[in-house]
Amino acid sequence: MWKENLGNYLIDVSKYFLTGVFVTSLINDMEEVRWLIYVLSGAIAGILLVVGLYLLNGQQRED
């Protein structure tokens, strides 16, 4: 049960992380480091998404 909740939480954090970073970068003009922000936020959100999906997939196999 805790794996399912943690998986859902990580997927939600991944979505909110991407949304927050993209909205912030659109509001603030960060010309020189914009590509770095996009790459890092995409990588972190991707990692969180994969871990969350892995936890949810493992939970479904146990049921």
CHARMM internal coordinates of N, CA and C (Angstrom, degrees):
IC EDIT
DIST 1 N 1 CA 1.4484
DIST 1 CA 1 C 1.5253
ANGL 1 N 1 CA 1 C 111.39
DIST 1 C 2 N 1.3176
ANGL 1 CA 1 C 2 N 117.42
DIHE 1 N 1 CA 1 C 2 N -41.81
DIST 2 N 2 CA 1.4659
ANGL 1 C 2 N 2 CA 119.08
DIHE 1 CA 1 C 2 N 2 CA -178.01
DIST 2 CA 2 C 1.5170
ANGL 2 N 2 CA 2 C 111.12
DIHE 1 C 2 N 2 CA 2 C -68.65
DIST 2 C 3 N 1.3495
ANGL 2 CA 2 C 3 N 117.36
DIHE 2 N 2 CA 2 C 3 N -28.48
DIST 3 N 3 CA 1.4609
ANGL 2 C 3 N 3 CA 119.48
DIHE 2 CA 2 C 3 N 3 CA 177.74
DIST 3 CA 3 C 1.5198
ANGL 3 N 3 CA 3 C 111.05
DIHE 2 C 3 N 3 CA 3 C -67.74
DIST 3 C 4 N 1.3300
ANGL 3 CA 3 C 4 N 116.38
DIHE 3 N 3 CA 3 C 4 N -38.38
DIST 4 N 4 CA 1.4559
ANGL 3 C 4 N 4 CA 120.22
DIHE 3 CA 3 C 4 N 4 CA 178.59
DIST 4 CA 4 C 1.5312
ANGL 4 N 4 CA 4 C 110.53
DIHE 3 C 4 N 4 CA 4 C -65.59
DIST 4 C 5 N 1.3202
ANGL 4 CA 4 C 5 N 116.68
DIHE 4 N 4 CA 4 C 5 N -44.45
DIST 5 N 5 CA 1.4624
ANGL 4 C 5 N 5 CA 119.97
DIHE 4 CA 4 C 5 N 5 CA 179.04
DIST 5 CA 5 C 1.5212
ANGL 5 N 5 CA 5 C 111.17
DIHE 4 C 5 N 5 CA 5 C -65.40
DIST 5 C 6 N 1.3193
ANGL 5 CA 5 C 6 N 117.34
DIHE 5 N 5 CA 5 C 6 N -41.27
DIST 6 N 6 CA 1.4604
ANGL 5 C 6 N 6 CA 120.55
DIHE 5 CA 5 C 6 N 6 CA 178.21
DIST 6 CA 6 C 1.5231
ANGL 6 N 6 CA 6 C 110.82
DIHE 5 C 6 N 6 CA 6 C -65.69
DIST 6 C 7 N 1.3277
ANGL 6 CA 6 C 7 N 117.10
DIHE 6 N 6 CA 6 C 7 N -39.26
DIST 7 N 7 CA 1.4614
ANGL 6 C 7 N 7 CA 120.97
DIHE 6 CA 6 C 7 N 7 CA 177.16
DIST 7 CA 7 C 1.5173
ANGL 7 N 7 CA 7 C 111.87
DIHE 6 C 7 N 7 CA 7 C -61.82
DIST 7 C 8 N 1.3200
ANGL 7 CA 7 C 8 N 116.75
DIHE 7 N 7 CA 7 C 8 N -45.79
DIST 8 N 8 CA 1.4683
ANGL 7 C 8 N 8 CA 120.41
DIHE 7 CA 7 C 8 N 8 CA 177.68
DIST 8 CA 8 C 1.5227
ANGL 8 N 8 CA 8 C 111.03
DIHE 7 C 8 N 8 CA 8 C -63.56
DIST 8 C 9 N 1.3210
ANGL 8 CA 8 C 9 N 116.32
DIHE 8 N 8 CA 8 C 9 N -40.03
DIST 9 N 9 CA 1.4653
ANGL 8 C 9 N 9 CA 120.82
DIHE 8 CA 8 C 9 N 9 CA 178.97
DIST 9 CA 9 C 1.5299
ANGL 9 N 9 CA 9 C 110.76
DIHE 8 C 9 N 9 CA 9 C -62.45
DIST 9 C 10 N 1.3207
ANGL 9 CA 9 C 10 N 117.90
DIHE 9 N 9 CA 9 C 10 N -45.54
DIST 10 N 10 CA 1.4634
ANGL 9 C 10 N 10 CA 120.88
DIHE 9 CA 9 C 10 N 10 CA -178.98
DIST 10 CA 10 C 1.5248
ANGL 10 N 10 CA 10 C 111.83
DIHE 9 C 10 N 10 CA 10 C -65.34
DIST 10 C 11 N 1.3125
ANGL 10 CA 10 C 11 N 117.10
DIHE 10 N 10 CA 10 C 11 N -36.49
DIST 11 N 11 CA 1.4656
ANGL 10 C 11 N 11 CA 119.95
DIHE 10 CA 10 C 11 N 11 CA 176.97
DIST 11 CA 11 C 1.5266
ANGL 11 N 11 CA 11 C 110.14
DIHE 10 C 11 N 11 CA 11 C -65.75
DIST 11 C 12 N 1.3227
ANGL 11 CA 11 C 12 N 117.32
DIHE 11 N 11 CA 11 C 12 N -41.93
DIST 12 N 12 CA 1.4677
ANGL 11 C 12 N 12 CA 121.12
DIHE 11 CA 11 C 12 N 12 CA 177.76
DIST 12 CA 12 C 1.5203
ANGL 12 N 12 CA 12 C 111.35
DIHE 11 C 12 N 12 CA 12 C -64.44
DIST 12 C 13 N 1.3287
ANGL 12 CA 12 C 13 N 117.14
DIHE 12 N 12 CA 12 C 13 N -43.24
DIST 13 N 13 CA 1.4636
ANGL 12 C 13 N 13 CA 120.75
DIHE 12 CA 12 C 13 N 13 CA 178.73
DIST 13 CA 13 C 1.5168
ANGL 13 N 13 CA 13 C 110.18
DIHE 12 C 13 N 13 CA 13 C -62.55
DIST 13 C 14 N 1.3134
ANGL 13 CA 13 C 14 N 116.92
DIHE 13 N 13 CA 13 C 14 N -38.59
DIST 14 N 14 CA 1.4623
ANGL 13 C 14 N 14 CA 121.04
DIHE 13 CA 13 C 14 N 14 CA 177.74
DIST 14 CA 14 C 1.5313
ANGL 14 N 14 CA 14 C 111.08
DIHE 13 C 14 N 14 CA 14 C -59.89
DIST 14 C 15 N 1.3274
ANGL 14 CA 14 C 15 N 116.54
DIHE 14 N 14 CA 14 C 15 N -45.28
DIST 15 N 15 CA 1.4681
ANGL 14 C 15 N 15 CA 120.34
DIHE 14 CA 14 C 15 N 15 CA 179.13
DIST 15 CA 15 C 1.5271
ANGL 15 N 15 CA 15 C 111.51
DIHE 14 C 15 N 15 CA 15 C -65.01
DIST 15 C 16 N 1.3212
ANGL 15 CA 15 C 16 N 116.56
DIHE 15 N 15 CA 15 C 16 N -45.02
DIST 16 N 16 CA 1.4596
ANGL 15 C 16 N 16 CA 119.97
DIHE 15 CA 15 C 16 N 16 CA -179.14
DIST 16 CA 16 C 1.5225
ANGL 16 N 16 CA 16 C 111.74
DIHE 15 C 16 N 16 CA 16 C -67.36
DIST 16 C 17 N 1.3116
ANGL 16 CA 16 C 17 N 116.72
DIHE 16 N 16 CA 16 C 17 N -35.00
DIST 17 N 17 CA 1.4554
ANGL 16 C 17 N 17 CA 121.04
DIHE 16 CA 16 C 17 N 17 CA 179.00
DIST 17 CA 17 C 1.5254
ANGL 17 N 17 CA 17 C 110.29
DIHE 16 C 17 N 17 CA 17 C -63.67
DIST 17 C 18 N 1.3228
ANGL 17 CA 17 C 18 N 116.29
DIHE 17 N 17 CA 17 C 18 N -48.63
DIST 18 N 18 CA 1.4679
ANGL 17 C 18 N 18 CA 119.47
DIHE 17 CA 17 C 18 N 18 CA 177.99
DIST 18 CA 18 C 1.5176
ANGL 18 N 18 CA 18 C 111.84
DIHE 17 C 18 N 18 CA 18 C -61.61
DIST 18 C 19 N 1.3116
ANGL 18 CA 18 C 19 N 116.77
DIHE 18 N 18 CA 18 C 19 N -44.59
DIST 19 N 19 CA 1.4656
ANGL 18 C 19 N 19 CA 120.59
DIHE 18 CA 18 C 19 N 19 CA -179.81
DIST 19 CA 19 C 1.5195
ANGL 19 N 19 CA 19 C 110.87
DIHE 18 C 19 N 19 CA 19 C -61.36
DIST 19 C 20 N 1.3198
ANGL 19 CA 19 C 20 N 117.25
DIHE 19 N 19 CA 19 C 20 N -46.93
DIST 20 N 20 CA 1.4620
ANGL 19 C 20 N 20 CA 120.93
DIHE 19 CA 19 C 20 N 20 CA -179.24
DIST 20 CA 20 C 1.5104
ANGL 20 N 20 CA 20 C 113.01
DIHE 19 C 20 N 20 CA 20 C -63.13
DIST 20 C 21 N 1.3056
ANGL 20 CA 20 C 21 N 116.77
DIHE 20 N 20 CA 20 C 21 N -42.70
DIST 21 N 21 CA 1.4706
ANGL 20 C 21 N 21 CA 119.85
DIHE 20 CA 20 C 21 N 21 CA -178.91
DIST 21 CA 21 C 1.5182
ANGL 21 N 21 CA 21 C 110.86
DIHE 20 C 21 N 21 CA 21 C -68.17
DIST 21 C 22 N 1.3221
ANGL 21 CA 21 C 22 N 117.40
DIHE 21 N 21 CA 21 C 22 N -44.21
DIST 22 N 22 CA 1.4581
ANGL 21 C 22 N 22 CA 119.15
DIHE 21 CA 21 C 22 N 22 CA -178.56
DIST 22 CA 22 C 1.5309
ANGL 22 N 22 CA 22 C 111.96
DIHE 21 C 22 N 22 CA 22 C -67.71
DIST 22 C 23 N 1.3099
ANGL 22 CA 22 C 23 N 117.41
DIHE 22 N 22 CA 22 C 23 N -40.51
DIST 23 N 23 CA 1.4649
ANGL 22 C 23 N 23 CA 119.55
DIHE 22 CA 22 C 23 N 23 CA 179.00
DIST 23 CA 23 C 1.5214
ANGL 23 N 23 CA 23 C 110.34
DIHE 22 C 23 N 23 CA 23 C -66.04
DIST 23 C 24 N 1.3283
ANGL 23 CA 23 C 24 N 117.29
DIHE 23 N 23 CA 23 C 24 N -42.60
DIST 24 N 24 CA 1.4586
ANGL 23 C 24 N 24 CA 120.88
DIHE 23 CA 23 C 24 N 24 CA 178.76
DIST 24 CA 24 C 1.5139
ANGL 24 N 24 CA 24 C 111.32
DIHE 23 C 24 N 24 CA 24 C -62.97
DIST 24 C 25 N 1.3249
ANGL 24 CA 24 C 25 N 117.44
DIHE 24 N 24 CA 24 C 25 N -41.44
DIST 25 N 25 CA 1.4581
ANGL 24 C 25 N 25 CA 119.64
DIHE 24 CA 24 C 25 N 25 CA -179.27
DIST 25 CA 25 C 1.5262
ANGL 25 N 25 CA 25 C 111.71
DIHE 24 C 25 N 25 CA 25 C -70.98
DIST 25 C 26 N 1.3213
ANGL 25 CA 25 C 26 N 117.48
DIHE 25 N 25 CA 25 C 26 N -25.97
DIST 26 N 26 CA 1.4628
ANGL 25 C 26 N 26 CA 119.39
DIHE 25 CA 25 C 26 N 26 CA 176.06
DIST 26 CA 26 C 1.5221
ANGL 26 N 26 CA 26 C 111.47
DIHE 25 C 26 N 26 CA 26 C -75.37
DIST 26 C 27 N 1.3217
ANGL 26 CA 26 C 27 N 116.63
DIHE 26 N 26 CA 26 C 27 N -35.07
DIST 27 N 27 CA 1.4635
ANGL 26 C 27 N 27 CA 120.49
DIHE 26 CA 26 C 27 N 27 CA -179.33
DIST 27 CA 27 C 1.5233
ANGL 27 N 27 CA 27 C 111.02
DIHE 26 C 27 N 27 CA 27 C -74.84
DIST 27 C 28 N 1.3269
ANGL 27 CA 27 C 28 N 116.62
DIHE 27 N 27 CA 27 C 28 N -47.36
DIST 28 N 28 CA 1.4634
ANGL 27 C 28 N 28 CA 121.15
DIHE 27 CA 27 C 28 N 28 CA 179.62
DIST 28 CA 28 C 1.5193
ANGL 28 N 28 CA 28 C 109.17
DIHE 27 C 28 N 28 CA 28 C -91.83
DIST 28 C 29 N 1.3043
ANGL 28 CA 28 C 29 N 116.47
DIHE 28 N 28 CA 28 C 29 N 139.54
DIST 29 N 29 CA 1.4523
ANGL 28 C 29 N 29 CA 121.18
DIHE 28 CA 28 C 29 N 29 CA 179.73
DIST 29 CA 29 C 1.5276
ANGL 29 N 29 CA 29 C 109.38
DIHE 28 C 29 N 29 CA 29 C -88.62
DIST 29 C 30 N 1.3192
ANGL 29 CA 29 C 30 N 115.84
DIHE 29 N 29 CA 29 C 30 N 103.71
DIST 30 N 30 CA 1.4599
ANGL 29 C 30 N 30 CA 121.79
DIHE 29 CA 29 C 30 N 30 CA 179.76
DIST 30 CA 30 C 1.5222
ANGL 30 N 30 CA 30 C 108.35
DIHE 29 C 30 N 30 CA 30 C -119.68
DIST 30 C 31 N 1.2995
ANGL 30 CA 30 C 31 N 116.59
DIHE 30 N 30 CA 30 C 31 N 73.29
DIST 31 N 31 CA 1.4541
ANGL 30 C 31 N 31 CA 121.49
DIHE 30 CA 30 C 31 N 31 CA -172.99
DIST 31 CA 31 C 1.5241
ANGL 31 N 31 CA 31 C 113.28
DIHE 30 C 31 N 31 CA 31 C -62.51
DIST 31 C 32 N 1.3124
ANGL 31 CA 31 C 32 N 117.27
DIHE 31 N 31 CA 31 C 32 N -44.02
DIST 32 N 32 CA 1.4589
ANGL 31 C 32 N 32 CA 120.33
DIHE 31 CA 31 C 32 N 32 CA -171.45
DIST 32 CA 32 C 1.5191
ANGL 32 N 32 CA 32 C 113.12
DIHE 31 C 32 N 32 CA 32 C -77.31
DIST 32 C 33 N 1.3028
ANGL 32 CA 32 C 33 N 117.87
DIHE 32 N 32 CA 32 C 33 N -32.03
DIST 33 N 33 CA 1.4591
ANGL 32 C 33 N 33 CA 120.01
DIHE 32 CA 32 C 33 N 33 CA -175.93
DIST 33 CA 33 C 1.5274
ANGL 33 N 33 CA 33 C 112.97
DIHE 32 C 33 N 33 CA 33 C -111.81
DIST 33 C 34 N 1.3118
ANGL 33 CA 33 C 34 N 117.68
DIHE 33 N 33 CA 33 C 34 N 12.18
DIST 34 N 34 CA 1.4633
ANGL 33 C 34 N 34 CA 120.65
DIHE 33 CA 33 C 34 N 34 CA -177.15
DIST 34 CA 34 C 1.5262
ANGL 34 N 34 CA 34 C 111.53
DIHE 33 C 34 N 34 CA 34 C -60.80
DIST 34 C 35 N 1.3190
ANGL 34 CA 34 C 35 N 118.44
DIHE 34 N 34 CA 34 C 35 N -43.49
DIST 35 N 35 CA 1.4591
ANGL 34 C 35 N 35 CA 121.12
DIHE 34 CA 34 C 35 N 35 CA -179.38
DIST 35 CA 35 C 1.5311
ANGL 35 N 35 CA 35 C 110.92
DIHE 34 C 35 N 35 CA 35 C -64.71
DIST 35 C 36 N 1.3296
ANGL 35 CA 35 C 36 N 117.04
DIHE 35 N 35 CA 35 C 36 N -36.39
DIST 36 N 36 CA 1.4662
ANGL 35 C 36 N 36 CA 120.69
DIHE 35 CA 35 C 36 N 36 CA 178.88
DIST 36 CA 36 C 1.5276
ANGL 36 N 36 CA 36 C 110.66
DIHE 35 C 36 N 36 CA 36 C -66.78
DIST 36 C 37 N 1.3110
ANGL 36 CA 36 C 37 N 116.65
DIHE 36 N 36 CA 36 C 37 N -40.74
DIST 37 N 37 CA 1.4661
ANGL 36 C 37 N 37 CA 120.94
DIHE 36 CA 36 C 37 N 37 CA 178.19
DIST 37 CA 37 C 1.5286
ANGL 37 N 37 CA 37 C 110.30
DIHE 36 C 37 N 37 CA 37 C -63.49
DIST 37 C 38 N 1.3225
ANGL 37 CA 37 C 38 N 117.09
DIHE 37 N 37 CA 37 C 38 N -43.55
DIST 38 N 38 CA 1.4567
ANGL 37 C 38 N 38 CA 120.08
DIHE 37 CA 37 C 38 N 38 CA 179.30
DIST 38 CA 38 C 1.5239
ANGL 38 N 38 CA 38 C 111.71
DIHE 37 C 38 N 38 CA 38 C -64.60
DIST 38 C 39 N 1.3023
ANGL 38 CA 38 C 39 N 117.51
DIHE 38 N 38 CA 38 C 39 N -42.61
DIST 39 N 39 CA 1.4644
ANGL 38 C 39 N 39 CA 121.02
DIHE 38 CA 38 C 39 N 39 CA -178.96
DIST 39 CA 39 C 1.5266
ANGL 39 N 39 CA 39 C 110.76
DIHE 38 C 39 N 39 CA 39 C -66.47
DIST 39 C 40 N 1.3221
ANGL 39 CA 39 C 40 N 117.05
DIHE 39 N 39 CA 39 C 40 N -47.55
DIST 40 N 40 CA 1.4589
ANGL 39 C 40 N 40 CA 119.82
DIHE 39 CA 39 C 40 N 40 CA -179.18
DIST 40 CA 40 C 1.5248
ANGL 40 N 40 CA 40 C 112.12
DIHE 39 C 40 N 40 CA 40 C -65.82
DIST 40 C 41 N 1.3235
ANGL 40 CA 40 C 41 N 117.29
DIHE 40 N 40 CA 40 C 41 N -43.45
DIST 41 N 41 CA 1.4620
ANGL 40 C 41 N 41 CA 119.11
DIHE 40 CA 40 C 41 N 41 CA 179.99
DIST 41 CA 41 C 1.5225
ANGL 41 N 41 CA 41 C 111.04
DIHE 40 C 41 N 41 CA 41 C -67.09
DIST 41 C 42 N 1.3122
ANGL 41 CA 41 C 42 N 117.01
DIHE 41 N 41 CA 41 C 42 N -37.96
DIST 42 N 42 CA 1.4624
ANGL 41 C 42 N 42 CA 119.83
DIHE 41 CA 41 C 42 N 42 CA 176.87
DIST 42 CA 42 C 1.5141
ANGL 42 N 42 CA 42 C 112.18
DIHE 41 C 42 N 42 CA 42 C -64.79
DIST 42 C 43 N 1.3257
ANGL 42 CA 42 C 43 N 116.41
DIHE 42 N 42 CA 42 C 43 N -40.17
DIST 43 N 43 CA 1.4622
ANGL 42 C 43 N 43 CA 120.24
DIHE 42 CA 42 C 43 N 43 CA 179.15
DIST 43 CA 43 C 1.5273
ANGL 43 N 43 CA 43 C 111.45
DIHE 42 C 43 N 43 CA 43 C -66.84
DIST 43 C 44 N 1.3170
ANGL 43 CA 43 C 44 N 117.13
DIHE 43 N 43 CA 43 C 44 N -45.63
DIST 44 N 44 CA 1.4666
ANGL 43 C 44 N 44 CA 120.75
DIHE 43 CA 43 C 44 N 44 CA 179.92
DIST 44 CA 44 C 1.5260
ANGL 44 N 44 CA 44 C 110.36
DIHE 43 C 44 N 44 CA 44 C -64.19
DIST 44 C 45 N 1.3291
ANGL 44 CA 44 C 45 N 117.18
DIHE 44 N 44 CA 44 C 45 N -45.08
DIST 45 N 45 CA 1.4663
ANGL 44 C 45 N 45 CA 120.43
DIHE 44 CA 44 C 45 N 45 CA 179.39
DIST 45 CA 45 C 1.5304
ANGL 45 N 45 CA 45 C 110.57
DIHE 44 C 45 N 45 CA 45 C -64.25
DIST 45 C 46 N 1.3230
ANGL 45 CA 45 C 46 N 116.91
DIHE 45 N 45 CA 45 C 46 N -38.32
DIST 46 N 46 CA 1.4645
ANGL 45 C 46 N 46 CA 120.68
DIHE 45 CA 45 C 46 N 46 CA 177.85
DIST 46 CA 46 C 1.5153
ANGL 46 N 46 CA 46 C 111.99
DIHE 45 C 46 N 46 CA 46 C -63.90
DIST 46 C 47 N 1.3217
ANGL 46 CA 46 C 47 N 116.24
DIHE 46 N 46 CA 46 C 47 N -42.96
DIST 47 N 47 CA 1.4661
ANGL 46 C 47 N 47 CA 120.42
DIHE 46 CA 46 C 47 N 47 CA 178.96
DIST 47 CA 47 C 1.5277
ANGL 47 N 47 CA 47 C 110.26
DIHE 46 C 47 N 47 CA 47 C -63.30
DIST 47 C 48 N 1.3241
ANGL 47 CA 47 C 48 N 116.69
DIHE 47 N 47 CA 47 C 48 N -45.69
DIST 48 N 48 CA 1.4600
ANGL 47 C 48 N 48 CA 120.00
DIHE 47 CA 47 C 48 N 48 CA 178.73
DIST 48 CA 48 C 1.5283
ANGL 48 N 48 CA 48 C 111.48
DIHE 47 C 48 N 48 CA 48 C -62.12
DIST 48 C 49 N 1.3181
ANGL 48 CA 48 C 49 N 116.37
DIHE 48 N 48 CA 48 C 49 N -39.44
DIST 49 N 49 CA 1.4617
ANGL 48 C 49 N 49 CA 120.81
DIHE 48 CA 48 C 49 N 49 CA 179.45
DIST 49 CA 49 C 1.5211
ANGL 49 N 49 CA 49 C 110.91
DIHE 48 C 49 N 49 CA 49 C -65.12
DIST 49 C 50 N 1.3195
ANGL 49 CA 49 C 50 N 117.08
DIHE 49 N 49 CA 49 C 50 N -45.38
DIST 50 N 50 CA 1.4661
ANGL 49 C 50 N 50 CA 120.80
DIHE 49 CA 49 C 50 N 50 CA -179.02
DIST 50 CA 50 C 1.5267
ANGL 50 N 50 CA 50 C 110.84
DIHE 49 C 50 N 50 CA 50 C -64.16
DIST 50 C 51 N 1.3234
ANGL 50 CA 50 C 51 N 117.37
DIHE 50 N 50 CA 50 C 51 N -43.53
DIST 51 N 51 CA 1.4674
ANGL 50 C 51 N 51 CA 120.41
DIHE 50 CA 50 C 51 N 51 CA 178.55
DIST 51 CA 51 C 1.5252
ANGL 51 N 51 CA 51 C 110.21
DIHE 50 C 51 N 51 CA 51 C -63.78
DIST 51 C 52 N 1.3187
ANGL 51 CA 51 C 52 N 117.11
DIHE 51 N 51 CA 51 C 52 N -42.57
DIST 52 N 52 CA 1.4575
ANGL 51 C 52 N 52 CA 120.47
DIHE 51 CA 51 C 52 N 52 CA 178.35
DIST 52 CA 52 C 1.5181
ANGL 52 N 52 CA 52 C 112.41
DIHE 51 C 52 N 52 CA 52 C -62.62
DIST 52 C 53 N 1.3330
ANGL 52 CA 52 C 53 N 116.75
DIHE 52 N 52 CA 52 C 53 N -43.79
DIST 53 N 53 CA 1.4637
ANGL 52 C 53 N 53 CA 119.91
DIHE 52 CA 52 C 53 N 53 CA 178.43
DIST 53 CA 53 C 1.5191
ANGL 53 N 53 CA 53 C 111.49
DIHE 52 C 53 N 53 CA 53 C -66.88
DIST 53 C 54 N 1.3335
ANGL 53 CA 53 C 54 N 116.88
DIHE 53 N 53 CA 53 C 54 N -36.44
DIST 54 N 54 CA 1.4615
ANGL 53 C 54 N 54 CA 120.65
DIHE 53 CA 53 C 54 N 54 CA 177.46
DIST 54 CA 54 C 1.5304
ANGL 54 N 54 CA 54 C 110.68
DIHE 53 C 54 N 54 CA 54 C -62.74
DIST 54 C 55 N 1.3202
ANGL 54 CA 54 C 55 N 116.56
DIHE 54 N 54 CA 54 C 55 N -43.07
DIST 55 N 55 CA 1.4592
ANGL 54 C 55 N 55 CA 120.11
DIHE 54 CA 54 C 55 N 55 CA 179.30
DIST 55 CA 55 C 1.5241
ANGL 55 N 55 CA 55 C 111.16
DIHE 54 C 55 N 55 CA 55 C -65.83
DIST 55 C 56 N 1.3238
ANGL 55 CA 55 C 56 N 117.02
DIHE 55 N 55 CA 55 C 56 N -39.67
DIST 56 N 56 CA 1.4634
ANGL 55 C 56 N 56 CA 119.66
DIHE 55 CA 55 C 56 N 56 CA 178.55
DIST 56 CA 56 C 1.5245
ANGL 56 N 56 CA 56 C 111.30
DIHE 55 C 56 N 56 CA 56 C -68.76
DIST 56 C 57 N 1.3250
ANGL 56 CA 56 C 57 N 117.31
DIHE 56 N 56 CA 56 C 57 N -38.56
DIST 57 N 57 CA 1.4557
ANGL 56 C 57 N 57 CA 121.33
DIHE 56 CA 56 C 57 N 57 CA 179.65
DIST 57 CA 57 C 1.5230
ANGL 57 N 57 CA 57 C 110.51
DIHE 56 C 57 N 57 CA 57 C -67.06
DIST 57 C 58 N 1.3156
ANGL 57 CA 57 C 58 N 117.63
DIHE 57 N 57 CA 57 C 58 N -40.41
DIST 58 N 58 CA 1.4541
ANGL 57 C 58 N 58 CA 121.38
DIHE 57 CA 57 C 58 N 58 CA 176.61
DIST 58 CA 58 C 1.5102
ANGL 58 N 58 CA 58 C 111.77
DIHE 57 C 58 N 58 CA 58 C -63.35
DIST 58 C 59 N 1.3097
ANGL 58 CA 58 C 59 N 116.79
DIHE 58 N 58 CA 58 C 59 N -36.44
DIST 59 N 59 CA 1.4692
ANGL 58 C 59 N 59 CA 121.29
DIHE 58 CA 58 C 59 N 59 CA 179.08
DIST 59 CA 59 C 1.5221
ANGL 59 N 59 CA 59 C 110.22
DIHE 58 C 59 N 59 CA 59 C -66.72
DIST 59 C 60 N 1.3300
ANGL 59 CA 59 C 60 N 118.62
DIHE 59 N 59 CA 59 C 60 N -39.41
DIST 60 N 60 CA 1.4671
ANGL 59 C 60 N 60 CA 122.00
DIHE 59 CA 59 C 60 N 60 CA -179.33
DIST 60 CA 60 C 1.5217
ANGL 60 N 60 CA 60 C 111.07
DIHE 59 C 60 N 60 CA 60 C -67.83
DIST 60 C 61 N 1.3255
ANGL 60 CA 60 C 61 N 117.61
DIHE 60 N 60 CA 60 C 61 N -34.02
DIST 61 N 61 CA 1.4616
ANGL 60 C 61 N 61 CA 120.97
DIHE 60 CA 60 C 61 N 61 CA 179.48
DIST 61 CA 61 C 1.5221
ANGL 61 N 61 CA 61 C 111.32
DIHE 60 C 61 N 61 CA 61 C -68.08
DIST 61 C 62 N 1.3340
ANGL 61 CA 61 C 62 N 117.21
DIHE 61 N 61 CA 61 C 62 N -33.08
DIST 62 N 62 CA 1.4513
ANGL 61 C 62 N 62 CA 120.58
DIHE 61 CA 61 C 62 N 62 CA -179.16
DIST 62 CA 62 C 1.5263
ANGL 62 N 62 CA 62 C 112.35
DIHE 61 C 62 N 62 CA 62 C -73.48
DIST 62 C 63 N 1.3449
ANGL 62 CA 62 C 63 N 116.87
DIHE 62 N 62 CA 62 C 63 N -24.96
DIST 63 N 63 CA 1.4778
ANGL 62 C 63 N 63 CA 120.30
DIHE 62 CA 62 C 63 N 63 CA -178.31
DIST 63 CA 63 C 1.4698
ANGL 63 N 63 CA 63 C 110.89
DIHE 62 C 63 N 63 CA 63 C -75.66
END
COOR INIT
IC SEED 1 N 1 CA 1 C
IC BUILD
